[in-house]
Amino acid sequence: MSADFFEHAAADFIHSFLPHHEPGLYAITCYCNAPIAEASRGLYGHPWRDIRALADAHTASLVEQAAIDVLVDLSGPTRGNRQLAF
């Protein structure tokens, strides 16, 4: 979960591992709290969830419904974080 998937220093880190996982072992879903260009949806074949307009409780509910085992906060306390959803 991040607001920094694009045009941010953290994006280099995020994009360094997204294309290099073994899909048979686990799945990645990106919860994005930033504007998503249509061309970026499904980047590297991973599903993207646009959570910008969602309340924290609704975001938490979506994560729970998706049965996410490990949720990683890639924003920390920076702008656009969704710490209350965690």
Phi and psi restraints in degrees (range 20) as a CNS / XPLOR table:
assign (resid 1 and name C) (resid 2 and name N)
       (resid 2 and name CA) (resid 2 and name C) 1.0 -162.8 20.0 2
assign (resid 2 and name N) (resid 2 and name CA)
       (resid 2 and name C) (resid 3 and name N) 1.0 156.7 20.0 2
assign (resid 2 and name C) (resid 3 and name N)
       (resid 3 and name CA) (resid 3 and name C) 1.0 -104.1 20.0 2
assign (resid 3 and name N) (resid 3 and name CA)
       (resid 3 and name C) (resid 4 and name N) 1.0 5.3 20.0 2
assign (resid 3 and name C) (resid 4 and name N)
       (resid 4 and name CA) (resid 4 and name C) 1.0 -120.4 20.0 2
assign (resid 4 and name N) (resid 4 and name CA)
       (resid 4 and name C) (resid 5 and name N) 1.0 36.5 20.0 2
assign (resid 4 and name C) (resid 5 and name N)
       (resid 5 and name CA) (resid 5 and name C) 1.0 -73.2 20.0 2
assign (resid 5 and name N) (resid 5 and name CA)
       (resid 5 and name C) (resid 6 and name N) 1.0 -17.7 20.0 2
assign (resid 5 and name C) (resid 6 and name N)
       (resid 6 and name CA) (resid 6 and name C) 1.0 -133.7 20.0 2
assign (resid 6 and name N) (resid 6 and name CA)
       (resid 6 and name C) (resid 7 and name N) 1.0 152.8 20.0 2
assign (resid 6 and name C) (resid 7 and name N)
       (resid 7 and name CA) (resid 7 and name C) 1.0 39.7 20.0 2
assign (resid 7 and name N) (resid 7 and name CA)
       (resid 7 and name C) (resid 8 and name N) 1.0 51.2 20.0 2
assign (resid 7 and name C) (resid 8 and name N)
       (resid 8 and name CA) (resid 8 and name C) 1.0 -151.7 20.0 2
assign (resid 8 and name N) (resid 8 and name CA)
       (resid 8 and name C) (resid 9 and name N) 1.0 153.0 20.0 2
assign (resid 8 and name C) (resid 9 and name N)
       (resid 9 and name CA) (resid 9 and name C) 1.0 -57.2 20.0 2
assign (resid 9 and name N) (resid 9 and name CA)
       (resid 9 and name C) (resid 10 and name N) 1.0 -33.8 20.0 2
assign (resid 9 and name C) (resid 10 and name N)
       (resid 10 and name CA) (resid 10 and name C) 1.0 -68.5 20.0 2
assign (resid 10 and name N) (resid 10 and name CA)
       (resid 10 and name C) (resid 11 and name N) 1.0 -22.5 20.0 2
assign (resid 10 and name C) (resid 11 and name N)
       (resid 11 and name CA) (resid 11 and name C) 1.0 -60.5 20.0 2
assign (resid 11 and name N) (resid 11 and name CA)
       (resid 11 and name C) (resid 12 and name N) 1.0 -37.0 20.0 2
assign (resid 11 and name C) (resid 12 and name N)
       (resid 12 and name CA) (resid 12 and name C) 1.0 -60.1 20.0 2
assign (resid 12 and name N) (resid 12 and name CA)
       (resid 12 and name C) (resid 13 and name N) 1.0 -42.5 20.0 2
assign (resid 12 and name C) (resid 13 and name N)
       (resid 13 and name CA) (resid 13 and name C) 1.0 -64.6 20.0 2
assign (resid 13 and name N) (resid 13 and name CA)
       (resid 13 and name C) (resid 14 and name N) 1.0 -47.3 20.0 2
assign (resid 13 and name C) (resid 14 and name N)
       (resid 14 and name CA) (resid 14 and name C) 1.0 -61.3 20.0 2
assign (resid 14 and name N) (resid 14 and name CA)
       (resid 14 and name C) (resid 15 and name N) 1.0 -47.3 20.0 2
assign (resid 14 and name C) (resid 15 and name N)
       (resid 15 and name CA) (resid 15 and name C) 1.0 -74.3 20.0 2
assign (resid 15 and name N) (resid 15 and name CA)
       (resid 15 and name C) (resid 16 and name N) 1.0 -11.6 20.0 2
assign (resid 15 and name C) (resid 16 and name N)
       (resid 16 and name CA) (resid 16 and name C) 1.0 -74.3 20.0 2
assign (resid 16 and name N) (resid 16 and name CA)
       (resid 16 and name C) (resid 17 and name N) 1.0 -27.8 20.0 2
assign (resid 16 and name C) (resid 17 and name N)
       (resid 17 and name CA) (resid 17 and name C) 1.0 -107.8 20.0 2
assign (resid 17 and name N) (resid 17 and name CA)
       (resid 17 and name C) (resid 18 and name N) 1.0 -20.0 20.0 2
assign (resid 17 and name C) (resid 18 and name N)
       (resid 18 and name CA) (resid 18 and name C) 1.0 -55.3 20.0 2
assign (resid 18 and name N) (resid 18 and name CA)
       (resid 18 and name C) (resid 19 and name N) 1.0 -42.7 20.0 2
assign (resid 18 and name C) (resid 19 and name N)
       (resid 19 and name CA) (resid 19 and name C) 1.0 -82.7 20.0 2
assign (resid 19 and name N) (resid 19 and name CA)
       (resid 19 and name C) (resid 20 and name N) 1.0 -1.8 20.0 2
assign (resid 19 and name C) (resid 20 and name N)
       (resid 20 and name CA) (resid 20 and name C) 1.0 -116.3 20.0 2
assign (resid 20 and name N) (resid 20 and name CA)
       (resid 20 and name C) (resid 21 and name N) 1.0 38.0 20.0 2
assign (resid 20 and name C) (resid 21 and name N)
       (resid 21 and name CA) (resid 21 and name C) 1.0 -111.6 20.0 2
assign (resid 21 and name N) (resid 21 and name CA)
       (resid 21 and name C) (resid 22 and name N) 1.0 166.0 20.0 2
assign (resid 21 and name C) (resid 22 and name N)
       (resid 22 and name CA) (resid 22 and name C) 1.0 -97.4 20.0 2
assign (resid 22 and name N) (resid 22 and name CA)
       (resid 22 and name C) (resid 23 and name N) 1.0 105.4 20.0 2
assign (resid 22 and name C) (resid 23 and name N)
       (resid 23 and name CA) (resid 23 and name C) 1.0 -57.6 20.0 2
assign (resid 23 and name N) (resid 23 and name CA)
       (resid 23 and name C) (resid 24 and name N) 1.0 -27.3 20.0 2
assign (resid 23 and name C) (resid 24 and name N)
       (resid 24 and name CA) (resid 24 and name C) 1.0 -71.3 20.0 2
assign (resid 24 and name N) (resid 24 and name CA)
       (resid 24 and name C) (resid 25 and name N) 1.0 -18.0 20.0 2
assign (resid 24 and name C) (resid 25 and name N)
       (resid 25 and name CA) (resid 25 and name C) 1.0 -91.8 20.0 2
assign (resid 25 and name N) (resid 25 and name CA)
       (resid 25 and name C) (resid 26 and name N) 1.0 -37.5 20.0 2
assign (resid 25 and name C) (resid 26 and name N)
       (resid 26 and name CA) (resid 26 and name C) 1.0 -160.8 20.0 2
assign (resid 26 and name N) (resid 26 and name CA)
       (resid 26 and name C) (resid 27 and name N) 1.0 164.0 20.0 2
assign (resid 26 and name C) (resid 27 and name N)
       (resid 27 and name CA) (resid 27 and name C) 1.0 -115.5 20.0 2
assign (resid 27 and name N) (resid 27 and name CA)
       (resid 27 and name C) (resid 28 and name N) 1.0 150.2 20.0 2
assign (resid 27 and name C) (resid 28 and name N)
       (resid 28 and name CA) (resid 28 and name C) 1.0 -116.6 20.0 2
assign (resid 28 and name N) (resid 28 and name CA)
       (resid 28 and name C) (resid 29 and name N) 1.0 131.9 20.0 2
assign (resid 28 and name C) (resid 29 and name N)
       (resid 29 and name CA) (resid 29 and name C) 1.0 -123.8 20.0 2
assign (resid 29 and name N) (resid 29 and name CA)
       (resid 29 and name C) (resid 30 and name N) 1.0 129.7 20.0 2
assign (resid 29 and name C) (resid 30 and name N)
       (resid 30 and name CA) (resid 30 and name C) 1.0 -100.0 20.0 2
assign (resid 30 and name N) (resid 30 and name CA)
       (resid 30 and name C) (resid 31 and name N) 1.0 122.0 20.0 2
assign (resid 30 and name C) (resid 31 and name N)
       (resid 31 and name CA) (resid 31 and name C) 1.0 -99.9 20.0 2
assign (resid 31 and name N) (resid 31 and name CA)
       (resid 31 and name C) (resid 32 and name N) 1.0 110.9 20.0 2
assign (resid 31 and name C) (resid 32 and name N)
       (resid 32 and name CA) (resid 32 and name C) 1.0 -108.3 20.0 2
assign (resid 32 and name N) (resid 32 and name CA)
       (resid 32 and name C) (resid 33 and name N) 1.0 124.8 20.0 2
assign (resid 32 and name C) (resid 33 and name N)
       (resid 33 and name CA) (resid 33 and name C) 1.0 -106.5 20.0 2
assign (resid 33 and name N) (resid 33 and name CA)
       (resid 33 and name C) (resid 34 and name N) 1.0 38.5 20.0 2
assign (resid 33 and name C) (resid 34 and name N)
       (resid 34 and name CA) (resid 34 and name C) 1.0 -143.8 20.0 2
assign (resid 34 and name N) (resid 34 and name CA)
       (resid 34 and name C) (resid 35 and name N) 1.0 160.0 20.0 2
assign (resid 34 and name C) (resid 35 and name N)
       (resid 35 and name CA) (resid 35 and name C) 1.0 -56.7 20.0 2
assign (resid 35 and name N) (resid 35 and name CA)
       (resid 35 and name C) (resid 36 and name N) 1.0 134.4 20.0 2
assign (resid 35 and name C) (resid 36 and name N)
       (resid 36 and name CA) (resid 36 and name C) 1.0 -113.6 20.0 2
assign (resid 36 and name N) (resid 36 and name CA)
       (resid 36 and name C) (resid 37 and name N) 1.0 117.7 20.0 2
assign (resid 36 and name C) (resid 37 and name N)
       (resid 37 and name CA) (resid 37 and name C) 1.0 -68.5 20.0 2
assign (resid 37 and name N) (resid 37 and name CA)
       (resid 37 and name C) (resid 38 and name N) 1.0 143.6 20.0 2
assign (resid 37 and name C) (resid 38 and name N)
       (resid 38 and name CA) (resid 38 and name C) 1.0 -54.0 20.0 2
assign (resid 38 and name N) (resid 38 and name CA)
       (resid 38 and name C) (resid 39 and name N) 1.0 -36.9 20.0 2
assign (resid 38 and name C) (resid 39 and name N)
       (resid 39 and name CA) (resid 39 and name C) 1.0 -66.4 20.0 2
assign (resid 39 and name N) (resid 39 and name CA)
       (resid 39 and name C) (resid 40 and name N) 1.0 -21.7 20.0 2
assign (resid 39 and name C) (resid 40 and name N)
       (resid 40 and name CA) (resid 40 and name C) 1.0 -89.8 20.0 2
assign (resid 40 and name N) (resid 40 and name CA)
       (resid 40 and name C) (resid 41 and name N) 1.0 -14.0 20.0 2
assign (resid 40 and name C) (resid 41 and name N)
       (resid 41 and name CA) (resid 41 and name C) 1.0 -62.4 20.0 2
assign (resid 41 and name N) (resid 41 and name CA)
       (resid 41 and name C) (resid 42 and name N) 1.0 132.9 20.0 2
assign (resid 41 and name C) (resid 42 and name N)
       (resid 42 and name CA) (resid 42 and name C) 1.0 74.3 20.0 2
assign (resid 42 and name N) (resid 42 and name CA)
       (resid 42 and name C) (resid 43 and name N) 1.0 22.0 20.0 2
assign (resid 42 and name C) (resid 43 and name N)
       (resid 43 and name CA) (resid 43 and name C) 1.0 -53.0 20.0 2
assign (resid 43 and name N) (resid 43 and name CA)
       (resid 43 and name C) (resid 44 and name N) 1.0 130.1 20.0 2
assign (resid 43 and name C) (resid 44 and name N)
       (resid 44 and name CA) (resid 44 and name C) 1.0 62.5 20.0 2
assign (resid 44 and name N) (resid 44 and name CA)
       (resid 44 and name C) (resid 45 and name N) 1.0 18.6 20.0 2
assign (resid 44 and name C) (resid 45 and name N)
       (resid 45 and name CA) (resid 45 and name C) 1.0 82.4 20.0 2
assign (resid 45 and name N) (resid 45 and name CA)
       (resid 45 and name C) (resid 46 and name N) 1.0 5.6 20.0 2
assign (resid 45 and name C) (resid 46 and name N)
       (resid 46 and name CA) (resid 46 and name C) 1.0 -92.7 20.0 2
assign (resid 46 and name N) (resid 46 and name CA)
       (resid 46 and name C) (resid 47 and name N) 1.0 141.8 20.0 2
assign (resid 46 and name C) (resid 47 and name N)
       (resid 47 and name CA) (resid 47 and name C) 1.0 -69.2 20.0 2
assign (resid 47 and name N) (resid 47 and name CA)
       (resid 47 and name C) (resid 48 and name N) 1.0 146.0 20.0 2
assign (resid 47 and name C) (resid 48 and name N)
       (resid 48 and name CA) (resid 48 and name C) 1.0 -118.2 20.0 2
assign (resid 48 and name N) (resid 48 and name CA)
       (resid 48 and name C) (resid 49 and name N) 1.0 139.8 20.0 2
assign (resid 48 and name C) (resid 49 and name N)
       (resid 49 and name CA) (resid 49 and name C) 1.0 -120.1 20.0 2
assign (resid 49 and name N) (resid 49 and name CA)
       (resid 49 and name C) (resid 50 and name N) 1.0 119.1 20.0 2
assign (resid 49 and name C) (resid 50 and name N)
       (resid 50 and name CA) (resid 50 and name C) 1.0 -83.2 20.0 2
assign (resid 50 and name N) (resid 50 and name CA)
       (resid 50 and name C) (resid 51 and name N) 1.0 112.7 20.0 2
assign (resid 50 and name C) (resid 51 and name N)
       (resid 51 and name CA) (resid 51 and name C) 1.0 -111.7 20.0 2
assign (resid 51 and name N) (resid 51 and name CA)
       (resid 51 and name C) (resid 52 and name N) 1.0 9.5 20.0 2
assign (resid 51 and name C) (resid 52 and name N)
       (resid 52 and name CA) (resid 52 and name C) 1.0 -54.2 20.0 2
assign (resid 52 and name N) (resid 52 and name CA)
       (resid 52 and name C) (resid 53 and name N) 1.0 -44.7 20.0 2
assign (resid 52 and name C) (resid 53 and name N)
       (resid 53 and name CA) (resid 53 and name C) 1.0 -90.1 20.0 2
assign (resid 53 and name N) (resid 53 and name CA)
       (resid 53 and name C) (resid 54 and name N) 1.0 2.1 20.0 2
assign (resid 53 and name C) (resid 54 and name N)
       (resid 54 and name CA) (resid 54 and name C) 1.0 -94.5 20.0 2
assign (resid 54 and name N) (resid 54 and name CA)
       (resid 54 and name C) (resid 55 and name N) 1.0 143.3 20.0 2
assign (resid 54 and name C) (resid 55 and name N)
       (resid 55 and name CA) (resid 55 and name C) 1.0 -68.0 20.0 2
assign (resid 55 and name N) (resid 55 and name CA)
       (resid 55 and name C) (resid 56 and name N) 1.0 158.4 20.0 2
assign (resid 55 and name C) (resid 56 and name N)
       (resid 56 and name CA) (resid 56 and name C) 1.0 -58.3 20.0 2
assign (resid 56 and name N) (resid 56 and name CA)
       (resid 56 and name C) (resid 57 and name N) 1.0 -41.4 20.0 2
assign (resid 56 and name C) (resid 57 and name N)
       (resid 57 and name CA) (resid 57 and name C) 1.0 -63.6 20.0 2
assign (resid 57 and name N) (resid 57 and name CA)
       (resid 57 and name C) (resid 58 and name N) 1.0 -39.3 20.0 2
assign (resid 57 and name C) (resid 58 and name N)
       (resid 58 and name CA) (resid 58 and name C) 1.0 -67.0 20.0 2
assign (resid 58 and name N) (resid 58 and name CA)
       (resid 58 and name C) (resid 59 and name N) 1.0 -41.7 20.0 2
assign (resid 58 and name C) (resid 59 and name N)
       (resid 59 and name CA) (resid 59 and name C) 1.0 -60.3 20.0 2
assign (resid 59 and name N) (resid 59 and name CA)
       (resid 59 and name C) (resid 60 and name N) 1.0 -46.2 20.0 2
assign (resid 59 and name C) (resid 60 and name N)
       (resid 60 and name CA) (resid 60 and name C) 1.0 -60.3 20.0 2
assign (resid 60 and name N) (resid 60 and name CA)
       (resid 60 and name C) (resid 61 and name N) 1.0 -38.7 20.0 2
assign (resid 60 and name C) (resid 61 and name N)
       (resid 61 and name CA) (resid 61 and name C) 1.0 -64.7 20.0 2
assign (resid 61 and name N) (resid 61 and name CA)
       (resid 61 and name C) (resid 62 and name N) 1.0 -41.2 20.0 2
assign (resid 61 and name C) (resid 62 and name N)
       (resid 62 and name CA) (resid 62 and name C) 1.0 -62.1 20.0 2
assign (resid 62 and name N) (resid 62 and name CA)
       (resid 62 and name C) (resid 63 and name N) 1.0 -41.8 20.0 2
assign (resid 62 and name C) (resid 63 and name N)
       (resid 63 and name CA) (resid 63 and name C) 1.0 -63.2 20.0 2
assign (resid 63 and name N) (resid 63 and name CA)
       (resid 63 and name C) (resid 64 and name N) 1.0 -43.7 20.0 2
assign (resid 63 and name C) (resid 64 and name N)
       (resid 64 and name CA) (resid 64 and name C) 1.0 -63.9 20.0 2
assign (resid 64 and name N) (resid 64 and name CA)
       (resid 64 and name C) (resid 65 and name N) 1.0 -43.8 20.0 2
assign (resid 64 and name C) (resid 65 and name N)
       (resid 65 and name CA) (resid 65 and name C) 1.0 -63.1 20.0 2
assign (resid 65 and name N) (resid 65 and name CA)
       (resid 65 and name C) (resid 66 and name N) 1.0 -32.5 20.0 2
assign (resid 65 and name C) (resid 66 and name N)
       (resid 66 and name CA) (resid 66 and name C) 1.0 -78.8 20.0 2
assign (resid 66 and name N) (resid 66 and name CA)
       (resid 66 and name C) (resid 67 and name N) 1.0 -4.2 20.0 2
assign (resid 66 and name C) (resid 67 and name N)
       (resid 67 and name CA) (resid 67 and name C) 1.0 55.7 20.0 2
assign (resid 67 and name N) (resid 67 and name CA)
       (resid 67 and name C) (resid 68 and name N) 1.0 45.4 20.0 2
assign (resid 67 and name C) (resid 68 and name N)
       (resid 68 and name CA) (resid 68 and name C) 1.0 -70.4 20.0 2
assign (resid 68 and name N) (resid 68 and name CA)
       (resid 68 and name C) (resid 69 and name N) 1.0 125.6 20.0 2
assign (resid 68 and name C) (resid 69 and name N)
       (resid 69 and name CA) (resid 69 and name C) 1.0 -81.9 20.0 2
assign (resid 69 and name N) (resid 69 and name CA)
       (resid 69 and name C) (resid 70 and name N) 1.0 -39.8 20.0 2
assign (resid 69 and name C) (resid 70 and name N)
       (resid 70 and name CA) (resid 70 and name C) 1.0 -130.3 20.0 2
assign (resid 70 and name N) (resid 70 and name CA)
       (resid 70 and name C) (resid 71 and name N) 1.0 120.6 20.0 2
assign (resid 70 and name C) (resid 71 and name N)
       (resid 71 and name CA) (resid 71 and name C) 1.0 -111.9 20.0 2
assign (resid 71 and name N) (resid 71 and name CA)
       (resid 71 and name C) (resid 72 and name N) 1.0 123.6 20.0 2
assign (resid 71 and name C) (resid 72 and name N)
       (resid 72 and name CA) (resid 72 and name C) 1.0 -108.8 20.0 2
assign (resid 72 and name N) (resid 72 and name CA)
       (resid 72 and name C) (resid 73 and name N) 1.0 126.8 20.0 2
assign (resid 72 and name C) (resid 73 and name N)
       (resid 73 and name CA) (resid 73 and name C) 1.0 -89.3 20.0 2
assign (resid 73 and name N) (resid 73 and name CA)
       (resid 73 and name C) (resid 74 and name N) 1.0 107.3 20.0 2
assign (resid 73 and name C) (resid 74 and name N)
       (resid 74 and name CA) (resid 74 and name C) 1.0 -95.7 20.0 2
assign (resid 74 and name N) (resid 74 and name CA)
       (resid 74 and name C) (resid 75 and name N) 1.0 3.6 20.0 2
assign (resid 74 and name C) (resid 75 and name N)
       (resid 75 and name CA) (resid 75 and name C) 1.0 -104.4 20.0 2
assign (resid 75 and name N) (resid 75 and name CA)
       (resid 75 and name C) (resid 76 and name N) 1.0 -28.7 20.0 2
assign (resid 75 and name C) (resid 76 and name N)
       (resid 76 and name CA) (resid 76 and name C) 1.0 59.1 20.0 2
assign (resid 76 and name N) (resid 76 and name CA)
       (resid 76 and name C) (resid 77 and name N) 1.0 -143.3 20.0 2
assign (resid 76 and name C) (resid 77 and name N)
       (resid 77 and name CA) (resid 77 and name C) 1.0 -88.0 20.0 2
assign (resid 77 and name N) (resid 77 and name CA)
       (resid 77 and name C) (resid 78 and name N) 1.0 17.4 20.0 2
assign (resid 77 and name C) (resid 78 and name N)
       (resid 78 and name CA) (resid 78 and name C) 1.0 -80.9 20.0 2
assign (resid 78 and name N) (resid 78 and name CA)
       (resid 78 and name C) (resid 79 and name N) 1.0 173.5 20.0 2
assign (resid 78 and name C) (resid 79 and name N)
       (resid 79 and name CA) (resid 79 and name C) 1.0 -55.0 20.0 2
assign (resid 79 and name N) (resid 79 and name CA)
       (resid 79 and name C) (resid 80 and name N) 1.0 136.6 20.0 2
assign (resid 79 and name C) (resid 80 and name N)
       (resid 80 and name CA) (resid 80 and name C) 1.0 84.7 20.0 2
assign (resid 80 and name N) (resid 80 and name CA)
       (resid 80 and name C) (resid 81 and name N) 1.0 7.9 20.0 2
assign (resid 80 and name C) (resid 81 and name N)
       (resid 81 and name CA) (resid 81 and name C) 1.0 -68.7 20.0 2
assign (resid 81 and name N) (resid 81 and name CA)
       (resid 81 and name C) (resid 82 and name N) 1.0 159.8 20.0 2
assign (resid 81 and name C) (resid 82 and name N)
       (resid 82 and name CA) (resid 82 and name C) 1.0 -126.4 20.0 2
assign (resid 82 and name N) (resid 82 and name CA)
       (resid 82 and name C) (resid 83 and name N) 1.0 44.2 20.0 2
assign (resid 82 and name C) (resid 83 and name N)
       (resid 83 and name CA) (resid 83 and name C) 1.0 -58.9 20.0 2
assign (resid 83 and name N) (resid 83 and name CA)
       (resid 83 and name C) (resid 84 and name N) 1.0 -31.0 20.0 2
assign (resid 83 and name C) (resid 84 and name N)
       (resid 84 and name CA) (resid 84 and name C) 1.0 -69.9 20.0 2
assign (resid 84 and name N) (resid 84 and name CA)
       (resid 84 and name C) (resid 85 and name N) 1.0 -22.4 20.0 2
assign (resid 84 and name C) (resid 85 and name N)
       (resid 85 and name CA) (resid 85 and name C) 1.0 -72.4 20.0 2
assign (resid 85 and name N) (resid 85 and name CA)
       (resid 85 and name C) (resid 86 and name N) 1.0 -25.1 20.0 2
